[in-house]
């Protein structure tokens, strides 16, 4: 739409689109308003497109052939920068999200939160609801864990990132989380994606362990179609024939996504490799490849961790890694 567009002119466009059985997603930026057309636009003839071009307030009409319209660079050229309690993801600064895989108790989490904050982390993470392969493994503390996370936020000032598994926990999650994480096993849980699309909270969407980039972006499209454009993509490794590492970290996904989408890209080397001694080199490689952030598992006593201790860094190791990342970030025009 033109810079001088009025709300009445926007409403007229929406009405015309809805009359053809399509949906309109209005995105208002600082300089431009863009109306994304959702639905089967292949049925719209060029004559009909030209008719829309003549309507008041319209600057141009562009066809987007990719199925992920809202997530596409064709829909939005500039990078999306997501503000979370004053901390920006997608800007010049590479943000680091750190913490234990699971919240075990208050003492451990408070200690970890203070240590990672001192090392330069910007977010505290921890699982209150844990998706485990075995039903007999530790499943998390539930709302009690979220309360401990909220206390860690109050102590350190760092926003919270934690995973949602069940739409029935949405109301509870919204009370505590600053960023809602959708894990790899739920990347194509479409009911859950639609729910977080209406939640009004930024969403960290992890790539499914066997998902293509197109499938991943279509999952993001589900969230965005609900009106929530604050989606952060998280590469966490994919399942291949290789068994030396837990998964195979797809570093090529970072520059590919930077071409295809305007959404921020975060990398989780901890889950990708599954070994603490490989986390640092993969984090360094992710920064060099253009990642907007890192998700790192940190635990004060990995040997006794309830979950994923083998891939968790101790605070001193985490601090050493953060120092090594700084010159790499600077070399690619970023900071950490």
N, C-alpha and C positions, 0 to 999 in steps of 0.2 A: 504494500500500500504506500501511497505518497506520504511524505512527512506531514502534510497539512490535512490528512484524513480525519474525518469526524467520526464519532461513535455511531451516528445514524448511518453513515456510509458503510461502516463495518457491519452493522446489523443487517443492512440490505444484502450484502454479499452472503452472510450466513443464511439468511432466509432463502436466497436463491439456491444455495448449495443443498440445504435441507429439503427443498422442494424436489430435488433430483435424487433423494435418498442417500445423500452423502452427509458426513459429519465435518464440522469445522473446528480446528484447533488454533486458537488465536495466541500468538506469541508477540508480546510487546517489548521491544528493546528500547534503548535510549534514543535511537535515531529512526528506527523503522518498526512498523507493525507487519508481521507476516501471518497470513492465514494458511495453515496447512489443511489440505483436503484429504480426509480419511475415507476410504472406501474403494470400490472398483471404478477407478477413473478411466479405465480403458473404454468404457461405454460412452464417454463424453467426446463428442466430435470436435474437430478443429474449429468449426463454425461456432459451436457453443463456447469454446475457449475464447475465441475472438470477441464474442458478445460480452463475456465477462471483462475483457480488457477495456471495453468502452465504458464500463460503469464508473460512476464518480468515485474518486479516491484511489482507483487502481493504478499502479505504476506498471506492473507487468505480471504475466502469468507464465509459470515455468512447470513443465512436466517433470516429475521425479519418477524415474523408472524403477529405482530400487524399492523393494518391499518395505524396508525400514525407512519410512519417509521422515519422521520427526528426528530420528537419530542421525540422519544423513547430512553430510556437508552441503548437499544441494539445498537443504532446508535452511541451514544456518552456516555461513562461511566462517565466522570467527569462533575461536575456541570458547566453550562454556567454562566459566569460572564459578564454582559453587562456594558460597559463603556459609560457614558453619560456626555460629557464635563468634564471628570476627576472624576466623581462620579460613583462608581461601585455598581451595583445591582446584588446580588447573592453571594457576598463575606461574610466575617466575620461580617461586619457592617450591621446592619438592618437599611435600609433607610426609612425615613418618608416623605411622600408626603402630603402636607397640603395646605388648602386654601378654599375659598368659593365654593359652588356648582356652582353658576353663577357669572360672572363678571358683576357687576352692574354699577360701575363708577370708575374713576381713584383713587379718594381719598380713598374709602373703600379698594380697592385692595392693594394700596401701604401700607396702615396701617397694613392690615393683613399680607402682605408679610414680613414686617419688624419684626412684632411680632413673627411669626412662625419661622423665621430665628433665632431670639434671643433665642428661646426655643429649637433649635437643629434640626429643619426640614432641609432636604436636597433639596427638590423640592417644587415648588409652582404650585398649580393646580387651575383651574378655567374654567368654561364652557363658550365658546363664541357662540357655537351652541348648543342649548338645546333641547333634545328630551322630549317633554312633552305629557302627556296623553290627555290633553285638548288643542285644537288648539287656545284657547283664553288665555292660560297662557303665561308668559314671555318666549320668544323663544331665548333670547340671543342677544348680540350686534354685532355678526358677526365679520368681519375683524377689526372693531374698538375695539372690546374686545381683539382680538389677539395682537393689537398694545399696549394696556394697559398691557397685560401680558409680552410682550417683554420689556416694560419699567420697570416692576417689576424685571425681570431677570437682567437688567442692574443695577438696584439699589442694589439688594441683592447678585447677583452672582449665584442664584439658577436656575437650568434648569427648563423648562416649561413642564407640562403635561396638555394636553387639548384634548377634544373629537372631532373626525371627524365623521360626519353622512352621508355625501354625496360625492361620488367620484368627483363631479364637483367642490368641494371646495379643492381638493387635492393640487393644485398648490399654493393656498393661504396658506394652512396649512403648507406646507413644508417650506415656508418662515419664519415661526415664531416658530413652535413647536419643542421641543427637543425629546419628546416622544408623539406619537400619540395614543390616547385612543380610543378603540372600545368598545362601551357601550353594556350592556346586551341585549338591543333590536336588536342590529346589529351583535351579535355573529355569527349568521348563514346567514348574508348578504354576500354571497359568492363572489359576484362581488366586493364588498367593500374590502373584505379580500384579494382578488387577487391584487387589486390596491395598498394596503399598503404593500403587499409582494414585490412590485417593487419600493417602495418609498425610500428605503434606510434609513429610520428612525426607531429607536426602537419602538415597538408597545406594549402597555398595553392592553391585551385582557381580558375583563371582562366575567365571566361565565354567560351564559344565565339563566334567572330566573327559567327555567324548564329544563335545560340541564343536561344530565348525564356527568360524567367525560370523558367518551369516546367521546361524541359529542364535548365537549370543546376542547379536544386534537386534534380532527379532524379539528376543526376550526383553531387551531394553525398550523396544517399541511398545510392548504390552504395558509397561509401567508408564511410559510417556503418554500413551493414548488415554490414560486416566487423568491427565492434567499435570502429572509430576515430571518436570523436565530435569530435575536435579538427580541425575543418575551418574554414578561413578562405575566404570568398568574395571574389574579386577582379574588379571591373568594370574592363575594359580597352578599352572601346569596341566597338561593333558595326558590321558592314558595312552601309552604306546606299547610296543613289544619289549622295550627296555626295562629291566628289573633292578639295575644297579641303584637307581634313584627311585623315590616314591612315585614321582610322575616325571614327565618331560617338560621343562619350562620352555614355552614357545615365545622366545624373545622377538621373533619376527612379527608377532602379533602387534607389538607396540607401534612400529612405523606404519604397518598396514592400517591399524585403527586410526592413526593420526591422519591418514589420507581419506578414510571412509567416513569418519564421524567427528563431530565437534565435542564429544563428551570426554571428560578427563579419564586417564588410564593409570591405574595403580597396579603394582606387581607384588605378589605374595611369594617370595622365594622359599619361605619356610615350608609351606605345604607342597611346593613344586618339587623340591629335592628330598625333603624328609630327613635330612642330616644336617646337624648344626654346623659342621665344618665346611659345608658347601654354601651356606646361606650368604656369607660375606661376598665371595666372588660373583654370585648370581645377582646380588643387590647392586654391586658395582656395575655389572653389565647392563642391568635394567636402567640405571641412571644414565649410562652412556647411550642407550638406545632411545631415550626420550620419555621415560616414565614420569608421570606427574606426582607419584607418591609410592611409598613402600609399606607393606604390611608385614611386620616382623614379630615372631613369637619370642617372648623373653620371660624367663622364670629364674627365681633366685636359687632354686634347687631342682634342676631338671630331672635328676635321678629319682626324685620322689613325686614328680608331677602326676596328677590324675590322668592327664591326656597329653599326648604328643611331646613328651619330654625329650625324645631323641632329636627333635628338630628345633628345640628352644635354645636361644643364646642366654648365657649368664650376663648380668648387667655389665661387668667389666669388658666382656667380649663385645657386647652391644656398643659400648662407648668407643672401643677401638675401631669398630666398623664405621661408626658415624664420622670419626675423624678421617678415615680413608675415603669416605664418600665426598667430602668437601671439595678436593681438587678436581675430581671427576665432574661434579656438578658445575663447577666454575668453567671447566673446559668446554662444556656444551651450552654455556650461557645461562646457567641456572644457579640456584643457591640452595643450601640445605641447612 
